[in-house]
């Protein structure tokens, strides 16, 4: 099994959903992104490109397959490049008796003394646990992966946010991110998919909205009744 930092992002966004992670893990086909998500993607790519332009000396590792980019990343770290763009970092965790490959692709590794800071570009302006736990988890996972590859803790974890400000992120040794990955592995390996009630705001920009909503309508799920929130649906199901 291979898990990535993107898997964490997709678990939390557009809202936290175990069923979406299960569908992704099992290869279920999603609807193509709508105009709003396409716009966010374009804005994110432009934000990243503008920040990259401020590092004319950066070593660009964005092209090539994962294995090739991982090899070139290790070589670049050994050579001590000042700025590495789009590196590939790999590590391994064990869960349920099996080894799981973990892959991360941070936007930048920036040399700070004998080690490197990890920096990612995000168009979000407020990088907090309440609003964007997925961003914090991604950064700490990148930090853990860097530590597995280099043997050293990252010099810093940083987000270049939508306001053009560098926001520091506390490093917890990857504990929360690794806990999320093990949870996602359990979801993927479970005999049956998890229960996840639909909701208008929750499912709004999810690629599986039609699939889940049609199933909820067909089964006359109480979650489609206006005014019934997620907590009540789960409580009713439990009872």
VOROZA-878837 format. One line per field, with one value per residue (C-alpha): residue number from 0; y, x, z; residue in three letters. Coordinates in Angstrom, 1 decimal, decimal comma, padded with zeros to 4 digits, always signed. Last residue first. Layout:
# VOROZA-878837
marlo: [NUM;...]
y: [Y;...]
x: [X;...]
z: [Z;...]
gukol: [ALA;...]
# end
This chain:
# VOROZA-878837
marlo: [238;237;236;235;234;233;232;231;230;229;228;227;226;225;224;223;222;221;220;219;218;217;216;215;214;213;212;211;210;209;208;207;206;205;204;203;202;201;200;199;198;197;196;195;194;193;192;191;190;189;188;187;186;185;184;183;182;181;180;179;178;177;176;175;174;173;172;171;170;169;168;167;166;165;164;163;162;161;160;159;158;157;156;155;154;153;152;151;150;149;148;147;146;145;144;143;142;141;140;139;138;137;136;135;134;133;132;131;130;129;128;127;126;125;124;123;122;121;120;119;118;117;116;115;114;113;112;111;110;109;108;107;106;105;104;103;102;101;100;99;98;97;96;95;94;93;92;91;90;89;88;87;86;85;84;83;82;81;80;79;78;77;76;75;74;73;72;71;70;69;68;67;66;65;64;63;62;61;60;59;58;57;56;55;54;53;52;51;50;49;48;47;46;45;44;43;42;41;40;39;38;37;36;35;34;33;32;31;30;29;28;27;26;25;24;23;22;21;20;19;18;17;16;15;14;13;12;11;10;9;8;7;6;5;4;3;2;1;0]
y: [+004,1;+004,3;+005,4;+008,0;+009,4;+009,5;+011,4;+013,8;+014,6;+015,2;+017,7;+017,2;+020,6;+019,6;+015,8;+014,3;+012,8;+010,7;+008,3;+007,4;+004,6;+005,9;+009,4;+008,5;+006,5;+009,4;+011,7;+009,4;+009,1;+012,7;+014,0;+011,8;+014,6;+016,7;+020,4;+020,6;+017,3;+018,8;+022,0;+020,0;+017,0;+013,3;+010,8;+008,9;+005,2;+003,4;+001,1;-002,7;-005,2;-002,6;-002,3;+001,2;+002,6;+001,0;+002,5;+005,9;+005,7;+004,7;+007,8;+010,0;+008,8;+009,5;+013,0;+013,6;+012,2;+013,8;+014,8;+017,4;+020,3;+023,6;+025,5;+028,9;+031,3;+033,0;+035,8;+036,4;+036,9;+033,6;+031,7;+030,7;+027,9;+027,0;+024,0;+024,7;+023,4;+019,9;+017,1;+015,3;+011,7;+013,0;+010,7;+009,8;+013,4;+014,8;+012,4;+013,6;+017,2;+016,4;+014,8;+017,9;+020,0;+017,8;+017,6;+021,4;+021,9;+019,3;+020,9;+024,0;+026,0;+024,7;+023,8;+027,2;+028,5;+031,6;+033,1;+030,0;+030,2;+027,6;+027,3;+024,7;+025,1;+022,6;+024,0;+022,3;+021,1;+022,1;+025,8;+026,5;+025,2;+025,6;+022,5;+023,7;+022,6;+019,5;+016,1;+013,4;+009,6;+007,0;+003,3;+001,0;-002,1;-004,7;-006,3;-004,3;-001,0;-000,4;+003,0;+003,7;+006,8;+008,7;+012,2;+013,6;+017,1;+019,8;+022,7;+022,4;+025,6;+026,0;+022,8;+020,9;+018,2;+015,5;+017,0;+017,2;+013,6;+012,5;+014,6;+013,2;+009,6;+010,6;+012,3;+009,2;+007,0;+009,3;+009,8;+012,8;+016,5;+018,7;+018,4;+022,1;+023,2;+026,7;+029,5;+031,9;+031,7;+034,5;+033,0;+030,0;+032,2;+033,4;+029,9;+028,7;+031,4;+030,8;+027,1;+027,8;+030,3;+027,7;+025,0;+027,4;+028,2;+024,5;+024,0;+026,7;+025,5;+022,0;+019,1;+016,0;+013,5;+010,7;+007,2;+004,7;+003,4;+001,6;+004,0;+007,0;+005,5;+004,8;+008,3;+009,7;+007,5;+008,7;+012,3;+015,5;+018,5;+019,8;+018,6;+016,7;+013,2;+014,6;+016,5;+013,4;+011,4;+014,2;+013,7;+010,2;+006,6;+003,5;+000,0]
x: [-029,7;-026,4;-028,2;-030,2;-027,0;-025,2;-028,0;-028,2;-024,5;-024,7;-027,5;-031,2;-032,6;-033,8;-034,3;-031,5;-029,7;-032,8;-031,8;-034,7;-032,6;-032,8;-032,3;-029,2;-027,8;-028,4;-026,6;-023,6;-023,0;-023,9;-021,6;-018,6;-016,4;-016,9;-017,6;-021,0;-020,8;-020,3;-022,4;-025,4;-025,0;-024,6;-024,1;-020,9;-021,0;-017,7;-017,2;-017,2;-014,4;-012,0;-008,6;-009,1;-010,6;-007,8;-005,1;-006,9;-006,7;-003,0;-002,4;-004,3;-002,1;+001,0;-000,2;-000,8;+002,6;+004,7;+007,5;+005,2;+006,6;+005,0;+004,1;+005,6;+003,6;+005,5;+003,3;+002,2;-001,4;-002,3;+000,1;+003,7;+003,6;+006,6;+008,1;+011,5;+015,1;+013,7;+014,7;+017,8;+018,4;+018,2;+015,5;+013,5;+013,8;+012,5;+009,6;+008,7;+008,9;+006,7;+004,2;+004,3;+003,5;+000,7;-000,9;-000,8;-002,4;-005,1;-006,0;-007,1;-009,8;-009,7;-006,0;-005,1;-003,5;-005,5;-004,8;-005,4;-003,7;-001,2;+002,5;+004,6;+007,9;+010,3;+013,4;+016,6;+019,7;+023,3;+022,7;+019,3;+018,8;+015,3;+013,3;+010,3;+006,9;+006,6;+006,1;+005,4;+005,3;+004,6;+005,1;+003,1;+004,6;+002,2;+001,4;-001,7;+000,2;+003,9;+005,3;+007,7;+009,4;+009,7;+010,5;+010,1;+011,4;+009,2;+011,7;+015,0;+016,7;+020,3;+021,6;+023,7;+025,1;+023,8;+020,4;+020,4;+021,4;+018,6;+016,1;+017,5;+016,7;+013,2;+012,6;+013,5;+011,3;+008,4;+008,4;+009,9;+009,4;+009,0;+012,7;+013,5;+016,8;+016,2;+018,7;+016,0;+014,3;+011,7;+010,2;+009,2;+006,9;+005,1;+004,8;+003,3;+000,7;-000,1;-000,6;-002,9;-004,9;-005,3;-006,4;-008,9;-010,4;-010,8;-012,4;-015,0;-015,6;-016,4;-014,0;-014,6;-017,0;-015,3;-014,5;-014,1;-010,5;-010,8;-008,6;-010,5;-013,9;-012,6;-011,2;-014,5;-016,3;-014,1;-015,2;-013,8;-014,9;-013,8;-011,3;-010,2;-009,7;-008,6;-005,8;-004,6;-004,5;-002,5;+000,2;+000,6;-000,2;+001,1;+000,0]
z: [+018,3;+016,4;+013,2;+015,1;+016,7;+013,3;+011,7;+014,7;+014,5;+010,7;+010,9;+010,2;+009,2;+005,7;+005,4;+003,2;+006,2;+007,0;+004,2;+001,9;+000,5;-003,1;-001,9;+000,0;-002,9;-005,3;-002,8;-002,5;-006,3;-007,1;-004,4;-005,3;-006,7;-003,5;-003,9;-002,1;-000,1;+003,4;+002,8;+001,5;+003,7;+003,2;+006,0;+006,2;+007,2;+006,6;+003,7;+004,4;+004,9;+006,2;+004,4;+002,9;+006,2;+008,2;+005,9;+006,3;+010,1;+009,8;+007,6;+010,1;+013,0;+010,8;+010,3;+014,0;+015,1;+012,4;+014,8;+016,2;+014,1;+014,7;+011,5;+010,6;+008,3;+005,4;+004,2;+000,6;+001,6;+000,0;+002,3;+002,0;+004,6;+006,7;+008,5;+010,0;+010,3;+009,5;+011,9;+010,8;+009,5;+005,9;+004,4;+007,5;+008,8;+005,5;+005,7;+009,2;+008,0;+005,0;+007,3;+009,5;+006,5;+005,2;+008,7;+009,1;+005,6;+006,3;+009,6;+007,7;+009,4;+013,0;+013,0;+011,6;+008,4;+007,6;+004,2;+002,0;-001,3;-000,2;-001,1;+000,9;+002,7;+004,3;+006,0;+005,3;+007,3;+007,7;+007,8;+006,5;+003,0;+001,6;+000,5;-001,5;-002,9;-000,7;-002,5;+000,0;-000,2;+002,5;+001,7;+003,9;+005,4;+006,6;+009,9;+010,6;+010,2;+009,5;+008,4;+005,6;+004,2;+000,9;-000,1;-003,6;-004,4;-006,0;-005,9;-004,2;-003,0;-001,7;-003,2;-000,7;-003,0;-000,6;-000,6;-004,4;-004,7;-002,4;-004,5;-007,7;-006,6;-005,4;-008,7;-010,6;-008,5;-008,7;-012,5;-014,2;-014,0;-010,9;-009,8;-010,4;-008,7;-007,5;-008,4;-009,7;-006,3;-006,3;-009,5;-007,4;-005,4;-008,5;-009,8;-006,5;-006,5;-010,2;-009,5;-006,6;-008,6;-011,4;-008,9;-007,2;-010,6;-011,5;-008,1;-008,9;-012,5;-011,4;-010,8;-012,9;-011,3;-009,3;-010,4;-007,6;-007,3;-004,0;-002,1;-003,6;-002,5;+001,0;+001,4;+000,3;+002,8;+005,7;+005,2;+006,7;+004,5;+001,1;+002,1;+005,2;+003,7;+000,4;+002,1;+004,0;+000,8;-000,8;+001,8;+000,3;+001,1;-000,7;+000,0]
gukol: [UNK;UNK;UNK;UNK;UNK;UNK;UNK;UNK;UNK;UNK;UNK;UNK;UNK;UNK;UNK;UNK;UNK;UNK;UNK;UNK;UNK;UNK;UNK;UNK;UNK;UNK;UNK;UNK;UNK;UNK;UNK;UNK;UNK;UNK;UNK;UNK;UNK;UNK;UNK;UNK;UNK;UNK;UNK;UNK;UNK;UNK;UNK;UNK;UNK;UNK;UNK;UNK;UNK;UNK;UNK;UNK;UNK;UNK;UNK;UNK;UNK;UNK;UNK;UNK;UNK;UNK;UNK;UNK;UNK;UNK;UNK;UNK;UNK;UNK;UNK;UNK;UNK;UNK;UNK;UNK;UNK;UNK;UNK;UNK;UNK;UNK;UNK;UNK;UNK;UNK;UNK;UNK;UNK;UNK;UNK;UNK;UNK;UNK;UNK;UNK;UNK;UNK;UNK;UNK;UNK;UNK;UNK;UNK;UNK;UNK;UNK;UNK;UNK;UNK;UNK;UNK;UNK;UNK;UNK;UNK;UNK;UNK;UNK;UNK;UNK;UNK;UNK;UNK;UNK;UNK;UNK;UNK;UNK;UNK;UNK;UNK;UNK;UNK;UNK;UNK;UNK;UNK;UNK;UNK;UNK;UNK;UNK;UNK;UNK;UNK;UNK;UNK;UNK;UNK;UNK;UNK;UNK;UNK;UNK;UNK;UNK;UNK;UNK;UNK;UNK;UNK;UNK;UNK;UNK;UNK;UNK;UNK;UNK;UNK;UNK;UNK;UNK;UNK;UNK;UNK;UNK;UNK;UNK;UNK;UNK;UNK;UNK;UNK;UNK;UNK;UNK;UNK;UNK;UNK;UNK;UNK;UNK;UNK;UNK;UNK;UNK;UNK;UNK;UNK;UNK;UNK;UNK;UNK;UNK;UNK;UNK;UNK;UNK;UNK;UNK;UNK;UNK;UNK;UNK;UNK;UNK;UNK;UNK;UNK;UNK;UNK;UNK;UNK;UNK;UNK;UNK;UNK;UNK;UNK;UNK;UNK;UNK;UNK;UNK]
# end
